[in-house]
Amino acid sequence: MTDHSTVFSILTALVLLAIVFVFGMKYFSAARQTRALADNQDAYRKLAELATTAQSASAASLSALQSDFAEMKSRLASIEKILSEV
């Protein structure tokens, strides 16, 4: 009888350890997934900040180009006026 009770005790302990291990792995997986999601959101936030900075720089460049184009247009108009007088 003692042999059966020892085997039963060992098997019960192994089953309980397996259950604890499964729930531990589930918890570990959830914690890791949450950490990965947070890292992904931080990366997305940094990317959005870079995009905003790039968009601001692009808008400034576009504004400078528009003013240069307007200046060139006025110069061309004055040159055409001079040429039409000659």
PyMOL Python script that loads the backbone (N, CA, C, O; Angstrom):
from pymol import cmd

cmd.read_pdbstr("""\
ATOM      1  N   MET A   1       0.805  -1.190   0.000  1.00  0.00           N
ATOM      2  CA  MET A   1       0.000   0.000   0.000  1.00  0.00           C
ATOM      3  C   MET A   1       0.858   1.268   0.000  1.00  0.00           C
ATOM      4  O   MET A   1       0.472   2.259  -0.621  1.00  0.00           O
ATOM      5  N   THR A   2       1.950   1.265   0.644  1.00  0.00           N
ATOM      6  CA  THR A   2       2.782   2.460   0.697  1.00  0.00           C
ATOM      7  C   THR A   2       3.364   2.792  -0.672  1.00  0.00           C
ATOM      8  O   THR A   2       3.611   3.958  -0.976  1.00  0.00           O
ATOM      9  N   ASP A   3       3.581   1.788  -1.483  1.00  0.00           N
ATOM     10  CA  ASP A   3       4.104   2.049  -2.819  1.00  0.00           C
ATOM     11  C   ASP A   3       3.074   2.808  -3.654  1.00  0.00           C
ATOM     12  O   ASP A   3       3.427   3.725  -4.396  1.00  0.00           O
ATOM     13  N   HIS A   4       1.825   2.433  -3.536  1.00  0.00           N
ATOM     14  CA  HIS A   4       0.778   3.109  -4.301  1.00  0.00           C
ATOM     15  C   HIS A   4       0.572   4.537  -3.812  1.00  0.00           C
ATOM     16  O   HIS A   4       0.324   5.439  -4.613  1.00  0.00           O
ATOM     17  N   SER A   5       0.672   4.743  -2.526  1.00  0.00           N
ATOM     18  CA  SER A   5       0.469   6.095  -2.003  1.00  0.00           C
ATOM     19  C   SER A   5       1.634   7.003  -2.404  1.00  0.00           C
ATOM     20  O   SER A   5       1.430   8.196  -2.631  1.00  0.00           O
ATOM     21  N   THR A   6       2.840   6.464  -2.494  1.00  0.00           N
ATOM     22  CA  THR A   6       3.995   7.248  -2.927  1.00  0.00           C
ATOM     23  C   THR A   6       3.854   7.624  -4.396  1.00  0.00           C
ATOM     24  O   THR A   6       4.088   8.769  -4.781  1.00  0.00           O
ATOM     25  N   VAL A   7       3.471   6.647  -5.208  1.00  0.00           N
ATOM     26  CA  VAL A   7       3.271   6.907  -6.642  1.00  0.00           C
ATOM     27  C   VAL A   7       2.148   7.929  -6.828  1.00  0.00           C
ATOM     28  O   VAL A   7       2.265   8.848  -7.639  1.00  0.00           O
ATOM     29  N   PHE A   8       1.064   7.764  -6.075  1.00  0.00           N
ATOM     30  CA  PHE A   8      -0.051   8.701  -6.159  1.00  0.00           C
ATOM     31  C   PHE A   8       0.392  10.112  -5.758  1.00  0.00           C
ATOM     32  O   PHE A   8       0.025  11.090  -6.409  1.00  0.00           O
ATOM     33  N   SER A   9       1.173  10.210  -4.700  1.00  0.00           N
ATOM     34  CA  SER A   9       1.663  11.517  -4.244  1.00  0.00           C
ATOM     35  C   SER A   9       2.568  12.165  -5.286  1.00  0.00           C
ATOM     36  O   SER A   9       2.471  13.364  -5.544  1.00  0.00           O
ATOM     37  N   ILE A  10       3.437  11.372  -5.875  1.00  0.00           N
ATOM     38  CA  ILE A  10       4.347  11.898  -6.905  1.00  0.00           C
ATOM     39  C   ILE A  10       3.559  12.356  -8.129  1.00  0.00           C
ATOM     40  O   ILE A  10       3.806  13.437  -8.663  1.00  0.00           O
ATOM     41  N   LEU A  11       2.612  11.533  -8.572  1.00  0.00           N
ATOM     42  CA  LEU A  11       1.803  11.906  -9.734  1.00  0.00           C
ATOM     43  C   LEU A  11       0.956  13.150  -9.451  1.00  0.00           C
ATOM     44  O   LEU A  11       0.812  14.014 -10.315  1.00  0.00           O
ATOM     45  N   THR A  12       0.406  13.237  -8.259  1.00  0.00           N
ATOM     46  CA  THR A  12      -0.380  14.416  -7.895  1.00  0.00           C
ATOM     47  C   THR A  12       0.497  15.663  -7.898  1.00  0.00           C
ATOM     48  O   THR A  12       0.088  16.715  -8.388  1.00  0.00           O
ATOM     49  N   ALA A  13       1.691  15.543  -7.356  1.00  0.00           N
ATOM     50  CA  ALA A  13       2.622  16.675  -7.337  1.00  0.00           C
ATOM     51  C   ALA A  13       3.005  17.072  -8.759  1.00  0.00           C
ATOM     52  O   ALA A  13       3.071  18.262  -9.067  1.00  0.00           O
ATOM     53  N   LEU A  14       3.256  16.098  -9.629  1.00  0.00           N
ATOM     54  CA  LEU A  14       3.613  16.397 -11.016  1.00  0.00           C
ATOM     55  C   LEU A  14       2.466  17.082 -11.756  1.00  0.00           C
ATOM     56  O   LEU A  14       2.689  18.012 -12.531  1.00  0.00           O
ATOM     57  N   VAL A  15       1.249  16.625 -11.517  1.00  0.00           N
ATOM     58  CA  VAL A  15       0.084  17.244 -12.165  1.00  0.00           C
ATOM     59  C   VAL A  15      -0.075  18.677 -11.675  1.00  0.00           C
ATOM     60  O   VAL A  15      -0.320  19.584 -12.471  1.00  0.00           O
ATOM     61  N   LEU A  16       0.062  18.882 -10.380  1.00  0.00           N
ATOM     62  CA  LEU A  16      -0.049  20.244  -9.847  1.00  0.00           C
ATOM     63  C   LEU A  16       1.072  21.138 -10.368  1.00  0.00           C
ATOM     64  O   LEU A  16       0.839  22.307 -10.678  1.00  0.00           O
ATOM     65  N   LEU A  17       2.273  20.603 -10.466  1.00  0.00           N
ATOM     66  CA  LEU A  17       3.384  21.384 -11.020  1.00  0.00           C
ATOM     67  C   LEU A  17       3.133  21.723 -12.494  1.00  0.00           C
ATOM     68  O   LEU A  17       3.444  22.825 -12.946  1.00  0.00           O
ATOM     69  N   ALA A  18       2.572  20.774 -13.230  1.00  0.00           N
ATOM     70  CA  ALA A  18       2.251  21.038 -14.634  1.00  0.00           C
ATOM     71  C   ALA A  18       1.209  22.135 -14.758  1.00  0.00           C
ATOM     72  O   ALA A  18       1.320  22.998 -15.628  1.00  0.00           O
ATOM     73  N   ILE A  19       0.201  22.112 -13.902  1.00  0.00           N
ATOM     74  CA  ILE A  19      -0.838  23.149 -13.919  1.00  0.00           C
ATOM     75  C   ILE A  19      -0.229  24.506 -13.583  1.00  0.00           C
ATOM     76  O   ILE A  19      -0.516  25.499 -14.253  1.00  0.00           O
ATOM     77  N   VAL A  20       0.610  24.555 -12.547  1.00  0.00           N
ATOM     78  CA  VAL A  20       1.264  25.812 -12.170  1.00  0.00           C
ATOM     79  C   VAL A  20       2.167  26.295 -13.302  1.00  0.00           C
ATOM     80  O   VAL A  20       2.231  27.492 -13.582  1.00  0.00           O
ATOM     81  N   PHE A  21       2.859  25.370 -13.946  1.00  0.00           N
ATOM     82  CA  PHE A  21       3.745  25.734 -15.061  1.00  0.00           C
ATOM     83  C   PHE A  21       2.947  26.321 -16.222  1.00  0.00           C
ATOM     84  O   PHE A  21       3.358  27.323 -16.807  1.00  0.00           O
ATOM     85  N   VAL A  22       1.812  25.711 -16.562  1.00  0.00           N
ATOM     86  CA  VAL A  22       0.984  26.203 -17.669  1.00  0.00           C
ATOM     87  C   VAL A  22       0.472  27.610 -17.357  1.00  0.00           C
ATOM     88  O   VAL A  22       0.548  28.495 -18.210  1.00  0.00           O
ATOM     89  N   PHE A  23      -0.040  27.825 -16.166  1.00  0.00           N
ATOM     90  CA  PHE A  23      -0.527  29.159 -15.820  1.00  0.00           C
ATOM     91  C   PHE A  23       0.610  30.170 -15.725  1.00  0.00           C
ATOM     92  O   PHE A  23       0.430  31.339 -16.066  1.00  0.00           O
ATOM     93  N   GLY A  24       1.777  29.727 -15.264  1.00  0.00           N
ATOM     94  CA  GLY A  24       2.947  30.611 -15.235  1.00  0.00           C
ATOM     95  C   GLY A  24       3.365  31.033 -16.630  1.00  0.00           C
ATOM     96  O   GLY A  24       3.685  32.200 -16.856  1.00  0.00           O
ATOM     97  N   MET A  25       3.366  30.102 -17.565  1.00  0.00           N
ATOM     98  CA  MET A  25       3.714  30.426 -18.952  1.00  0.00           C
ATOM     99  C   MET A  25       2.666  31.354 -19.571  1.00  0.00           C
ATOM    100  O   MET A  25       3.001  32.253 -20.341  1.00  0.00           O
ATOM    101  N   LYS A  26       1.407  31.129 -19.231  1.00  0.00           N
ATOM    102  CA  LYS A  26       0.345  31.996 -19.743  1.00  0.00           C
ATOM    103  C   LYS A  26       0.542  33.417 -19.228  1.00  0.00           C
ATOM    104  O   LYS A  26       0.416  34.374 -19.992  1.00  0.00           O
ATOM    105  N   TYR A  27       0.848  33.564 -17.945  1.00  0.00           N
ATOM    106  CA  TYR A  27       1.089  34.881 -17.359  1.00  0.00           C
ATOM    107  C   TYR A  27       2.315  35.533 -17.999  1.00  0.00           C
ATOM    108  O   TYR A  27       2.286  36.717 -18.337  1.00  0.00           O
ATOM    109  N   PHE A  28       3.385  34.766 -18.162  1.00  0.00           N
ATOM    110  CA  PHE A  28       4.608  35.274 -18.768  1.00  0.00           C
ATOM    111  C   PHE A  28       4.346  35.741 -20.200  1.00  0.00           C
ATOM    112  O   PHE A  28       4.842  36.785 -20.622  1.00  0.00           O
ATOM    113  N   SER A  29       3.570  34.965 -20.931  1.00  0.00           N
ATOM    114  CA  SER A  29       3.244  35.325 -22.313  1.00  0.00           C
ATOM    115  C   SER A  29       2.427  36.610 -22.359  1.00  0.00           C
ATOM    116  O   SER A  29       2.681  37.469 -23.204  1.00  0.00           O
ATOM    117  N   ALA A  30       1.471  36.753 -21.484  1.00  0.00           N
ATOM    118  CA  ALA A  30       0.647  37.970 -21.449  1.00  0.00           C
ATOM    119  C   ALA A  30       1.494  39.185 -21.080  1.00  0.00           C
ATOM    120  O   ALA A  30       1.334  40.255 -21.668  1.00  0.00           O
ATOM    121  N   ALA A  31       2.387  39.027 -20.117  1.00  0.00           N
ATOM    122  CA  ALA A  31       3.252  40.138 -19.710  1.00  0.00           C
ATOM    123  C   ALA A  31       4.186  40.530 -20.846  1.00  0.00           C
ATOM    124  O   ALA A  31       4.413  41.717 -21.080  1.00  0.00           O
ATOM    125  N   ARG A  32       4.723  39.557 -21.544  1.00  0.00           N
ATOM    126  CA  ARG A  32       5.626  39.841 -22.665  1.00  0.00           C
ATOM    127  C   ARG A  32       4.876  40.504 -23.816  1.00  0.00           C
ATOM    128  O   ARG A  32       5.396  41.412 -24.465  1.00  0.00           O
ATOM    129  N   GLN A  33       3.666  40.051 -24.062  1.00  0.00           N
ATOM    130  CA  GLN A  33       2.862  40.647 -25.131  1.00  0.00           C
ATOM    131  C   GLN A  33       2.518  42.099 -24.796  1.00  0.00           C
ATOM    132  O   GLN A  33       2.538  42.958 -25.678  1.00  0.00           O
ATOM    133  N   THR A  34       2.206  42.375 -23.544  1.00  0.00           N
ATOM    134  CA  THR A  34       1.913  43.742 -23.123  1.00  0.00           C
ATOM    135  C   THR A  34       3.136  44.626 -23.284  1.00  0.00           C
ATOM    136  O   THR A  34       3.019  45.764 -23.738  1.00  0.00           O
ATOM    137  N   ARG A  35       4.300  44.126 -22.924  1.00  0.00           N
ATOM    138  CA  ARG A  35       5.538  44.884 -23.065  1.00  0.00           C
ATOM    139  C   ARG A  35       5.840  45.152 -24.541  1.00  0.00           C
ATOM    140  O   ARG A  35       6.263  46.251 -24.900  1.00  0.00           O
ATOM    141  N   ALA A  36       5.626  44.155 -25.390  1.00  0.00           N
ATOM    142  CA  ALA A  36       5.852  44.335 -26.825  1.00  0.00           C
ATOM    143  C   ALA A  36       4.885  45.364 -27.405  1.00  0.00           C
ATOM    144  O   ALA A  36       5.266  46.165 -28.259  1.00  0.00           O
ATOM    145  N   LEU A  37       3.652  45.344 -26.950  1.00  0.00           N
ATOM    146  CA  LEU A  37       2.659  46.313 -27.418  1.00  0.00           C
ATOM    147  C   LEU A  37       3.047  47.727 -27.003  1.00  0.00           C
ATOM    148  O   LEU A  37       2.904  48.667 -27.785  1.00  0.00           O
ATOM    149  N   ALA A  38       3.536  47.878 -25.781  1.00  0.00           N
ATOM    150  CA  ALA A  38       3.972  49.192 -25.299  1.00  0.00           C
ATOM    151  C   ALA A  38       5.173  49.686 -26.108  1.00  0.00           C
ATOM    152  O   ALA A  38       5.242  50.864 -26.460  1.00  0.00           O
ATOM    153  N   ASP A  39       6.119  48.789 -26.401  1.00  0.00           N
ATOM    154  CA  ASP A  39       7.273  49.168 -27.208  1.00  0.00           C
ATOM    155  C   ASP A  39       6.834  49.569 -28.613  1.00  0.00           C
ATOM    156  O   ASP A  39       7.364  50.519 -29.189  1.00  0.00           O
ATOM    157  N   ASN A  40       5.862  48.838 -29.159  1.00  0.00           N
ATOM    158  CA  ASN A  40       5.362  49.146 -30.491  1.00  0.00           C
ATOM    159  C   ASN A  40       4.685  50.513 -30.502  1.00  0.00           C
ATOM    160  O   ASN A  40       4.853  51.275 -31.454  1.00  0.00           O
ATOM    161  N   GLN A  41       3.927  50.831 -29.462  1.00  0.00           N
ATOM    162  CA  GLN A  41       3.263  52.122 -29.385  1.00  0.00           C
ATOM    163  C   GLN A  41       4.280  53.254 -29.242  1.00  0.00           C
ATOM    164  O   GLN A  41       4.087  54.333 -29.803  1.00  0.00           O
ATOM    165  N   ASP A  42       5.362  53.017 -28.496  1.00  0.00           N
ATOM    166  CA  ASP A  42       6.414  54.025 -28.382  1.00  0.00           C
ATOM    167  C   ASP A  42       7.080  54.257 -29.729  1.00  0.00           C
ATOM    168  O   ASP A  42       7.354  55.398 -30.101  1.00  0.00           O
ATOM    169  N   ALA A  43       7.341  53.187 -30.456  1.00  0.00           N
ATOM    170  CA  ALA A  43       7.953  53.319 -31.783  1.00  0.00           C
ATOM    171  C   ALA A  43       7.021  54.072 -32.722  1.00  0.00           C
ATOM    172  O   ALA A  43       7.473  54.909 -33.503  1.00  0.00           O
ATOM    173  N   TYR A  44       5.732  53.786 -32.654  1.00  0.00           N
ATOM    174  CA  TYR A  44       4.766  54.483 -33.502  1.00  0.00           C
ATOM    175  C   TYR A  44       4.700  55.963 -33.134  1.00  0.00           C
ATOM    176  O   TYR A  44       4.583  56.816 -34.014  1.00  0.00           O
ATOM    177  N   ARG A  45       4.774  56.269 -31.852  1.00  0.00           N
ATOM    178  CA  ARG A  45       4.749  57.662 -31.402  1.00  0.00           C
ATOM    179  C   ARG A  45       5.974  58.404 -31.932  1.00  0.00           C
ATOM    180  O   ARG A  45       5.861  59.538 -32.397  1.00  0.00           O
ATOM    181  N   LYS A  46       7.147  57.764 -31.862  1.00  0.00           N
ATOM    182  CA  LYS A  46       8.369  58.392 -32.381  1.00  0.00           C
ATOM    183  C   LYS A  46       8.270  58.602 -33.889  1.00  0.00           C
ATOM    184  O   LYS A  46       8.698  59.632 -34.410  1.00  0.00           O
ATOM    185  N   LEU A  47       7.707  57.625 -34.580  1.00  0.00           N
ATOM    186  CA  LEU A  47       7.529  57.753 -36.024  1.00  0.00           C
ATOM    187  C   LEU A  47       6.584  58.900 -36.357  1.00  0.00           C
ATOM    188  O   LEU A  47       6.825  59.642 -37.310  1.00  0.00           O
ATOM    189  N   ALA A  48       5.521  59.052 -35.591  1.00  0.00           N
ATOM    190  CA  ALA A  48       4.580  60.152 -35.806  1.00  0.00           C
ATOM    191  C   ALA A  48       5.258  61.498 -35.551  1.00  0.00           C
ATOM    192  O   ALA A  48       5.010  62.460 -36.277  1.00  0.00           O
ATOM    193  N   GLU A  49       6.108  61.573 -34.531  1.00  0.00           N
ATOM    194  CA  GLU A  49       6.837  62.811 -34.267  1.00  0.00           C
ATOM    195  C   GLU A  49       7.785  63.145 -35.411  1.00  0.00           C
ATOM    196  O   GLU A  49       7.892  64.302 -35.818  1.00  0.00           O
ATOM    197  N   LEU A  50       8.475  62.124 -35.932  1.00  0.00           N
ATOM    198  CA  LEU A  50       9.371  62.342 -37.068  1.00  0.00           C
ATOM    199  C   LEU A  50       8.591  62.800 -38.297  1.00  0.00           C
ATOM    200  O   LEU A  50       9.039  63.680 -39.032  1.00  0.00           O
ATOM    201  N   ALA A  51       7.432  62.203 -38.514  1.00  0.00           N
ATOM    202  CA  ALA A  51       6.606  62.590 -39.656  1.00  0.00           C
ATOM    203  C   ALA A  51       6.134  64.028 -39.513  1.00  0.00           C
ATOM    204  O   ALA A  51       6.102  64.768 -40.496  1.00  0.00           O
ATOM    205  N   THR A  52       5.770  64.429 -38.312  1.00  0.00           N
ATOM    206  CA  THR A  52       5.337  65.805 -38.069  1.00  0.00           C
ATOM    207  C   THR A  52       6.485  66.778 -38.318  1.00  0.00           C
ATOM    208  O   THR A  52       6.291  67.834 -38.921  1.00  0.00           O
ATOM    209  N   THR A  53       7.676  66.421 -37.856  1.00  0.00           N
ATOM    210  CA  THR A  53       8.844  67.272 -38.081  1.00  0.00           C
ATOM    211  C   THR A  53       9.155  67.383 -39.569  1.00  0.00           C
ATOM    212  O   THR A  53       9.425  68.472 -40.077  1.00  0.00           O
ATOM    213  N   ALA A  54       9.113  66.246 -40.263  1.00  0.00           N
ATOM    214  CA  ALA A  54       9.376  66.249 -41.701  1.00  0.00           C
ATOM    215  C   ALA A  54       8.324  67.060 -42.446  1.00  0.00           C
ATOM    216  O   ALA A  54       8.648  67.766 -43.401  1.00  0.00           O
ATOM    217  N   GLN A  55       7.079  66.966 -42.022  1.00  0.00           N
ATOM    218  CA  GLN A  55       6.011  67.719 -42.665  1.00  0.00           C
ATOM    219  C   GLN A  55       6.215  69.224 -42.444  1.00  0.00           C
ATOM    220  O   GLN A  55       5.985  70.016 -43.358  1.00  0.00           O
ATOM    221  N   SER A  56       6.634  69.615 -41.269  1.00  0.00           N
ATOM    222  CA  SER A  56       6.902  71.031 -40.995  1.00  0.00           C
ATOM    223  C   SER A  56       8.048  71.545 -41.862  1.00  0.00           C
ATOM    224  O   SER A  56       7.977  72.641 -42.419  1.00  0.00           O
ATOM    225  N   ALA A  57       9.106  70.737 -41.970  1.00  0.00           N
ATOM    226  CA  ALA A  57      10.243  71.126 -42.808  1.00  0.00           C
ATOM    227  C   ALA A  57       9.823  71.212 -44.272  1.00  0.00           C
ATOM    228  O   ALA A  57      10.248  72.117 -44.990  1.00  0.00           O
ATOM    229  N   SER A  58       9.006  70.290 -44.704  1.00  0.00           N
ATOM    230  CA  SER A  58       8.524  70.295 -46.087  1.00  0.00           C
ATOM    231  C   SER A  58       7.655  71.523 -46.358  1.00  0.00           C
ATOM    232  O   SER A  58       7.749  72.130 -47.425  1.00  0.00           O
ATOM    233  N   ALA A  59       6.822  71.884 -45.405  1.00  0.00           N
ATOM    234  CA  ALA A  59       5.977  73.070 -45.561  1.00  0.00           C
ATOM    235  C   ALA A  59       6.829  74.331 -45.627  1.00  0.00           C
ATOM    236  O   ALA A  59       6.526  75.237 -46.404  1.00  0.00           O
ATOM    237  N   ALA A  60       7.877  74.403 -44.834  1.00  0.00           N
ATOM    238  CA  ALA A  60       8.763  75.566 -44.860  1.00  0.00           C
ATOM    239  C   ALA A  60       9.483  75.648 -46.204  1.00  0.00           C
ATOM    240  O   ALA A  60       9.615  76.731 -46.775  1.00  0.00           O
ATOM    241  N   SER A  61       9.945  74.509 -46.707  1.00  0.00           N
ATOM    242  CA  SER A  61      10.607  74.487 -48.011  1.00  0.00           C
ATOM    243  C   SER A  61       9.647  74.892 -49.118  1.00  0.00           C
ATOM    244  O   SER A  61      10.018  75.639 -50.024  1.00  0.00           O
ATOM    245  N   LEU A  62       8.432  74.409 -49.049  1.00  0.00           N
ATOM    246  CA  LEU A  62       7.428  74.757 -50.055  1.00  0.00           C
ATOM    247  C   LEU A  62       7.133  76.250 -50.024  1.00  0.00           C
ATOM    248  O   LEU A  62       6.988  76.872 -51.076  1.00  0.00           O
ATOM    249  N   SER A  63       7.043  76.823 -48.852  1.00  0.00           N
ATOM    250  CA  SER A  63       6.799  78.255 -48.725  1.00  0.00           C
ATOM    251  C   SER A  63       7.942  79.054 -49.331  1.00  0.00           C
ATOM    252  O   SER A  63       7.712  80.043 -50.027  1.00  0.00           O
ATOM    253  N   ALA A  64       9.183  78.627 -49.067  1.00  0.00           N
ATOM    254  CA  ALA A  64      10.342  79.312 -49.634  1.00  0.00           C
ATOM    255  C   ALA A  64      10.343  79.196 -51.159  1.00  0.00           C
ATOM    256  O   ALA A  64      10.639  80.167 -51.855  1.00  0.00           O
ATOM    257  N   LEU A  65      10.017  78.029 -51.670  1.00  0.00           N
ATOM    258  CA  LEU A  65       9.959  77.841 -53.125  1.00  0.00           C
ATOM    259  C   LEU A  65       8.868  78.705 -53.752  1.00  0.00           C
ATOM    260  O   LEU A  65       9.064  79.258 -54.835  1.00  0.00           O
ATOM    261  N   GLN A  66       7.743  78.823 -53.096  1.00  0.00           N
ATOM    262  CA  GLN A  66       6.658  79.646 -53.628  1.00  0.00           C
ATOM    263  C   GLN A  66       7.061  81.114 -53.674  1.00  0.00           C
ATOM    264  O   GLN A  66       6.752  81.815 -54.638  1.00  0.00           O
ATOM    265  N   SER A  67       7.746  81.580 -52.642  1.00  0.00           N
ATOM    266  CA  SER A  67       8.180  82.983 -52.657  1.00  0.00           C
ATOM    267  C   SER A  67       9.235  83.199 -53.735  1.00  0.00           C
ATOM    268  O   SER A  67       9.208  84.224 -54.417  1.00  0.00           O
ATOM    269  N   ASP A  68      10.172  82.253 -53.910  1.00  0.00           N
ATOM    270  CA  ASP A  68      11.164  82.353 -54.984  1.00  0.00           C
ATOM    271  C   ASP A  68      10.489  82.345 -56.351  1.00  0.00           C
ATOM    272  O   ASP A  68      10.882  83.099 -57.240  1.00  0.00           O
ATOM    273  N   PHE A  69       9.485  81.507 -56.522  1.00  0.00           N
ATOM    274  CA  PHE A  69       8.774  81.427 -57.790  1.00  0.00           C
ATOM    275  C   PHE A  69       8.031  82.734 -58.081  1.00  0.00           C
ATOM    276  O   PHE A  69       8.012  83.198 -59.221  1.00  0.00           O
ATOM    277  N   ALA A  70       7.429  83.320 -57.061  1.00  0.00           N
ATOM    278  CA  ALA A  70       6.734  84.594 -57.247  1.00  0.00           C
ATOM    279  C   ALA A  70       7.716  85.688 -57.636  1.00  0.00           C
ATOM    280  O   ALA A  70       7.414  86.526 -58.486  1.00  0.00           O
ATOM    281  N   GLU A  71       8.902  85.683 -57.009  1.00  0.00           N
ATOM    282  CA  GLU A  71       9.931  86.658 -57.349  1.00  0.00           C
ATOM    283  C   GLU A  71      10.402  86.477 -58.788  1.00  0.00           C
ATOM    284  O   GLU A  71      10.577  87.451 -59.520  1.00  0.00           O
ATOM    285  N   MET A  72      10.607  85.223 -59.188  1.00  0.00           N
ATOM    286  CA  MET A  72      11.027  84.949 -60.568  1.00  0.00           C
ATOM    287  C   MET A  72       9.942  85.359 -61.558  1.00  0.00           C
ATOM    288  O   MET A  72      10.248  85.854 -62.643  1.00  0.00           O
ATOM    289  N   LYS A  73       8.707  85.161 -61.201  1.00  0.00           N
ATOM    290  CA  LYS A  73       7.597  85.536 -62.063  1.00  0.00           C
ATOM    291  C   LYS A  73       7.546  87.053 -62.258  1.00  0.00           C
ATOM    292  O   LYS A  73       7.324  87.533 -63.370  1.00  0.00           O
ATOM    293  N   SER A  74       7.753  87.799 -61.180  1.00  0.00           N
ATOM    294  CA  SER A  74       7.745  89.259 -61.302  1.00  0.00           C
ATOM    295  C   SER A  74       8.940  89.743 -62.118  1.00  0.00           C
ATOM    296  O   SER A  74       8.805  90.681 -62.904  1.00  0.00           O
ATOM    297  N   ARG A  75      10.095  89.129 -61.949  1.00  0.00           N
ATOM    298  CA  ARG A  75      11.270  89.494 -62.751  1.00  0.00           C
ATOM    299  C   ARG A  75      11.038  89.202 -64.229  1.00  0.00           C
ATOM    300  O   ARG A  75      11.393  90.002 -65.094  1.00  0.00           O
ATOM    301  N   LEU A  76      10.441  88.051 -64.505  1.00  0.00           N
ATOM    302  CA  LEU A  76      10.159  87.699 -65.895  1.00  0.00           C
ATOM    303  C   LEU A  76       9.170  88.693 -66.504  1.00  0.00           C
ATOM    304  O   LEU A  76       9.298  89.063 -67.671  1.00  0.00           O
ATOM    305  N   ALA A  77       8.205  89.117 -65.730  1.00  0.00           N
ATOM    306  CA  ALA A  77       7.232  90.083 -66.231  1.00  0.00           C
ATOM    307  C   ALA A  77       7.922  91.396 -66.543  1.00  0.00           C
ATOM    308  O   ALA A  77       7.608  92.033 -67.549  1.00  0.00           O
ATOM    309  N   SER A  78       8.872  91.822 -65.688  1.00  0.00           N
ATOM    310  CA  SER A  78       9.602  93.076 -65.948  1.00  0.00           C
ATOM    311  C   SER A  78      10.513  92.929 -67.164  1.00  0.00           C
ATOM    312  O   SER A  78      10.652  93.866 -67.950  1.00  0.00           O
ATOM    313  N   ILE A  79      11.129  91.767 -67.324  1.00  0.00           N
ATOM    314  CA  ILE A  79      11.961  91.524 -68.516  1.00  0.00           C
ATOM    315  C   ILE A  79      11.112  91.532 -69.776  1.00  0.00           C
ATOM    316  O   ILE A  79      11.529  92.087 -70.793  1.00  0.00           O
ATOM    317  N   GLU A  80       9.947  90.937 -69.731  1.00  0.00           N
ATOM    318  CA  GLU A  80       9.054  90.940 -70.895  1.00  0.00           C
ATOM    319  C   GLU A  80       8.606  92.363 -71.224  1.00  0.00           C
ATOM    320  O   GLU A  80       8.468  92.722 -72.393  1.00  0.00           O
ATOM    321  N   LYS A  81       8.384  93.160 -70.199  1.00  0.00           N
ATOM    322  CA  LYS A  81       7.978  94.544 -70.410  1.00  0.00           C
ATOM    323  C   LYS A  81       9.104  95.323 -71.083  1.00  0.00           C
ATOM    324  O   LYS A  81       8.868  96.091 -72.016  1.00  0.00           O
ATOM    325  N   ILE A  82      10.325  95.118 -70.604  1.00  0.00           N
ATOM    326  CA  ILE A  82      11.499  95.812 -71.202  1.00  0.00           C
ATOM    327  C   ILE A  82      11.666  95.371 -72.650  1.00  0.00           C
ATOM    328  O   ILE A  82      11.904  96.199 -73.529  1.00  0.00           O
ATOM    329  N   LEU A  83      11.543  94.069 -72.902  1.00  0.00           N
ATOM    330  CA  LEU A  83      11.721  93.555 -74.263  1.00  0.00           C
ATOM    331  C   LEU A  83      10.618  94.038 -75.206  1.00  0.00           C
ATOM    332  O   LEU A  83      10.868  94.286 -76.385  1.00  0.00           O
ATOM    333  N   SER A  84       9.413  94.170 -74.689  1.00  0.00           N
ATOM    334  CA  SER A  84       8.325  94.636 -75.544  1.00  0.00           C
ATOM    335  C   SER A  84       8.496  96.125 -75.882  1.00  0.00           C
ATOM    336  O   SER A  84       8.034  96.577 -76.930  1.00  0.00           O
ATOM    337  N   GLU A  85       9.156  96.885 -75.003  1.00  0.00           N
ATOM    338  CA  GLU A  85       9.424  98.308 -75.277  1.00  0.00           C
ATOM    339  C   GLU A  85      10.507  98.474 -76.318  1.00  0.00           C
ATOM    340  O   GLU A  85      10.510  99.466 -77.046  1.00  0.00           O
ATOM    341  N   VAL A  86      11.415  97.542 -76.407  1.00  0.00           N
ATOM    342  CA  VAL A  86      12.535  97.633 -77.345  1.00  0.00           C
ATOM    343  C   VAL A  86      12.134  97.151 -78.674  1.00  0.00           C
ATOM    344  O   VAL A  86      12.945  97.150 -79.600  1.00  0.00           O
TER     345      VAL A  86
END
""", "prot")
cmd.dss("prot")
cmd.show_as("cartoon", "prot")
cmd.util.cbc("prot")
cmd.orient("prot")
